[in-house]
Amino acid sequence: MVSKQQDTSSDRARAWSGPTILTYGYRPFFLMAGAWAVLAMVIWITMLAGWMPVLTRFDPISWHAHEMLFGFLGAVLAGFLLTAVPNWTGRLPIIGWPLAGLVALWVLGRIAVALSGLLSPVLIGGLDLLFPTFLAALIGREIIAGQNKRNLPLLALLVLFIISNGLFHASAAQGNYAASGVGFRMGLATAVMFVTLIGGRVIPSFSRNWLVKRDVSDLPAPFGLVDRVALFLTLAALIGWVALPHYTGTAILCAFAGLANLIRLSRWSILRVWSEPLLWILHVGFFFVPLGFLAIAVSVWDIGISPPIGAQHIWMAGAVGVMPLAMMTRASLGHSGRPLTAGRGVSATYILVLASVALRFIAAFGASPYWLVYGSALCWIAGFFGFCVLYWPILTKPRS
């Protein structure tokens, strides 16, 4: 059934006479995500340095947080879901001009938020929410029509992501520091849950496939009780963090969730796949989920080794930065019919983004020089610029 659907999808893509980039959802959205990761960071640096007039209604930090979370990650989620859901449901993918229209809505949201200081807050919020609302409607239609109940939790998370974005806009419209509001925390918590759910599927699966081809008998553990407990604790800790981020009980929940996810990750044979960058980066990207939980717990206890903003960036720059890069590099190769291996250039992009995460965490300590923030931003820019350059032919040219 799936094989027949994949053949039909390929036939449909070949029948499309327009630009190749519009043949699958991953192509335009992964490319836009990489480009926006670069451009948004450049804009933010110029804002901080006072080299660019601030035309957005958001303060620079809140704009940066919003565009990394709802702009960059929103594009990555769109590319992933628009490509994966047809495989899950056996239905045809969205291609061509409908796909182009969805991309245009995403671009409209980025422009609207960037120029929000010139327009009504209600109008800006409405324009920015058009893209994720249409995306959720399309994904919901496919999941329901394909009777794919297993993936309804992903649809629920997408709806929460939209609500979070709306709350972020409402906070900014009231003149609040939206980067510390409930909308941002809910959006980040939803993003972490996305990484936990999707990573928990693809990492052991990809690792298992790679090891089986090499006749390795010690394979990643199948989904079981450990995974269920980890998911339950993750959900409980994230709800606690959104509602009561400074509460001691939240810190305890986060500590348990962090340990549970570390145990879960340890069962996926990371040491056996370390020779393939496409695989170890997925494991490292997921590692930022439990590390973030533990850092949040320590920051609540305020013992001086994990500043709150640093702990938050372990999720924001780590889980929300590294994991999407890992998914984009691996998925783009697989769906375009290319060998599933990463060369030195791709490995260099991984190292640069990981360096960005490390520098940003260090920069969170009060006595740290401000150049660490700029250094982190430059590593991030270089890493995602490298992705755009290396993957431009992969995302814009026909399947091998």
Residue pairs with C-beta under 8 A, 6 or more apart in sequence:
1 90
2 87
2 90
5 86
5 87
5 90
5 91
5 92
6 87
8 92
9 86
9 92
9 93
10 399
12 92
12 93
12 95
13 23
13 24
13 93
13 95
13 399
16 22
16 23
16 95
16 96
18 96
18 97
19 396
20 27
20 396
20 397
20 398
21 27
21 28
21 31
21 395
21 396
22 28
22 95
22 96
22 97
22 99
22 100
23 95
23 96
23 398
23 399
24 82
24 83
24 93
24 95
24 335
25 78
25 79
25 81
25 82
25 83
25 93
25 94
25 99
26 79
26 80
26 82
26 83
26 328
26 331
26 332
26 335
26 395
27 79
27 332
27 395
27 396
28 79
28 99
28 100
28 103
28 395
29 75
29 76
29 78
29 79
29 82
29 103
29 106
30 75
30 76
30 79
30 328
30 331
30 332
30 391
30 395
31 388
31 391
31 392
31 395
31 396
32 75
32 103
32 106
32 107
33 72
33 73
33 75
33 76
33 79
33 324
33 328
34 328
34 384
34 387
34 388
34 391
35 388
36 67
36 71
36 72
36 75
36 110
37 68
37 72
37 321
37 380
37 384
38 381
38 384
38 385
38 388
40 64
40 67
40 68
40 71
40 72
41 377
41 380
41 381
41 384
42 381
43 52
43 114
44 60
44 63
44 64
44 67
44 377
45 374
45 377
46 52
47 54
47 60
47 63
47 64
48 60
48 373
54 60
54 63
54 117
55 114
55 115
55 116
55 117
55 118
56 63
56 113
56 114
56 115
56 116
56 117
57 116
57 117
57 121
57 124
57 172
57 173
58 66
58 113
58 116
58 172
58 178
59 177
59 178
59 179
61 177
61 179
62 168
62 172
62 177
62 178
62 179
62 184
63 113
63 114
64 179
65 178
65 179
65 184
65 316
66 113
66 165
66 168
66 172
66 178
66 179
66 184
67 110
67 113
68 316
68 320
68 321
69 184
69 187
69 188
69 191
69 316
69 320
70 128
70 132
70 161
70 164
70 165
70 168
70 187
71 106
71 109
71 110
71 113
72 320
72 324
73 191
73 320
73 324
74 106
74 109
74 131
74 132
74 161
75 106
76 324
76 327
76 328
77 135
77 158
77 161
77 194
78 102
78 106
78 131
78 135
79 328
79 331
80 198
80 327
80 331
81 135
81 139
81 154
81 158
82 93
82 94
82 99
82 102
82 135
82 138
82 139
83 93
83 331
83 335
85 91
85 139
85 142
85 143
85 146
85 148
85 151
86 92
86 93
86 142
88 143
88 146
88 148
88 150
88 151
89 142
89 143
89 145
89 146
89 147
89 148
90 146
91 142
91 145
91 146
94 102
94 138
102 131
102 134
102 135
102 138
105 130
105 131
105 134
106 131
108 127
108 130
108 131
109 127
109 128
109 129
109 130
109 131
112 119
112 123
112 124
112 127
112 128
113 124
113 128
116 124
116 172
121 169
121 172
121 173
122 173
124 169
125 166
125 169
125 170
125 173
128 165
128 169
129 162
129 165
129 166
129 169
132 158
132 161
132 162
132 165
133 162
135 158
136 155
136 158
136 159
136 162
139 154
139 155
139 158
140 155
142 148
143 149
143 151
143 152
143 154
143 155
153 197
154 194
154 197
154 198
157 190
157 193
157 194
157 197
160 186
160 190
161 187
161 190
161 191
163 186
164 183
164 184
164 186
164 187
164 190
165 183
165 187
166 183
167 181
167 182
167 183
167 186
168 178
168 181
168 183
168 184
168 187
169 178
169 183
170 183
171 177
171 178
171 181
171 182
171 183
171 184
172 178
178 184
182 242
185 241
185 242
185 245
186 242
188 312
188 315
188 316
188 320
189 238
189 239
189 241
189 242
191 315
191 319
191 320
192 234
192 238
192 289
192 292
192 315
192 319
192 320
193 234
193 235
193 238
195 285
195 286
195 289
195 319
195 320
195 323
196 230
196 231
196 234
196 261
196 286
196 289
197 231
198 327
199 282
199 285
199 286
199 289
199 323
200 223
200 227
200 231
200 264
200 286
202 282
202 327
203 220
203 268
203 282
203 283
203 286
204 220
204 221
204 222
204 223
204 267
204 268
204 269
206 278
206 279
206 282
206 330
207 219
207 220
207 268
207 269
207 270
207 272
207 273
207 279
207 282
207 283
208 219
208 220
208 269
210 273
210 276
210 279
210 340
211 218
211 219
211 220
211 269
211 272
211 273
212 219
216 272
218 269
218 272
219 269
220 267
220 268
220 269
221 267
221 268
226 260
226 263
226 264
226 267
227 264
229 260
230 257
230 260
230 261
230 263
230 264
233 253
233 256
233 257
233 260
234 257
234 260
234 261
234 289
234 293
236 253
236 257
237 250
237 253
237 254
237 256
237 257
237 293
238 257
240 247
240 249
240 250
240 253
240 254
241 250
241 253
241 254
241 296
244 250
245 296
245 300
246 300
247 300
248 300
248 301
250 296
250 300
251 296
251 297
251 298
251 300
251 301
252 297
254 293
254 294
254 296
254 297
254 300
255 293
255 294
255 297
257 290
257 293
258 290
258 291
258 292
258 293
258 294
258 297
259 290
259 294
260 290
261 286
261 289
261 290
261 293
262 290
265 283
265 286
265 287
265 290
268 283
270 280
270 283
273 279
273 280
273 283
274 280
276 341
276 342
277 341
277 342
277 346
277 347
277 350
278 326
278 329
278 330
278 333
278 340
278 341
278 342
278 346
281 322
281 325
281 326
281 329
281 342
281 350
282 323
282 326
282 327
282 330
284 322
284 326
284 350
284 354
285 318
285 319
285 322
285 323
285 325
285 326
285 327
286 319
286 323
288 314
288 315
288 318
288 319
288 322
288 323
288 357
289 315
289 319
291 314
291 318
292 311
292 312
292 314
292 315
292 318
292 319
295 306
295 310
295 311
295 314
296 306
296 308
296 311
296 312
298 305
298 306
298 311
299 306
299 307
299 308
299 310
299 311
307 364
307 365
307 366
308 364
309 364
310 360
310 361
310 362
310 363
310 364
310 365
311 364
313 357
313 360
313 361
313 364
314 357
314 361
317 356
317 357
317 360
317 376
317 380
318 357
321 353
321 356
321 357
321 380
322 350
322 353
322 354
322 357
325 349
325 350
325 353
325 383
325 384
325 387
326 350
328 387
328 391
329 342
329 346
329 349
329 387
329 391
330 340
332 391
332 394
332 395
333 339
333 340
333 341
333 394
334 340
335 399
336 394
336 395
336 399
336 400
337 399
337 400
338 394
338 400
342 350
345 386
345 390
346 386
346 387
346 390
348 383
348 386
349 383
349 384
349 386
349 387
349 390
350 383
351 383
352 379
352 380
352 382
352 383
352 386
353 379
353 380
353 383
353 384
355 376
355 379
356 376
356 377
356 379
356 380
356 383
357 376
359 372
359 373
359 375
359 376
359 379
360 372
360 373
360 376
362 368
362 372
363 370
363 372
363 373
363 376
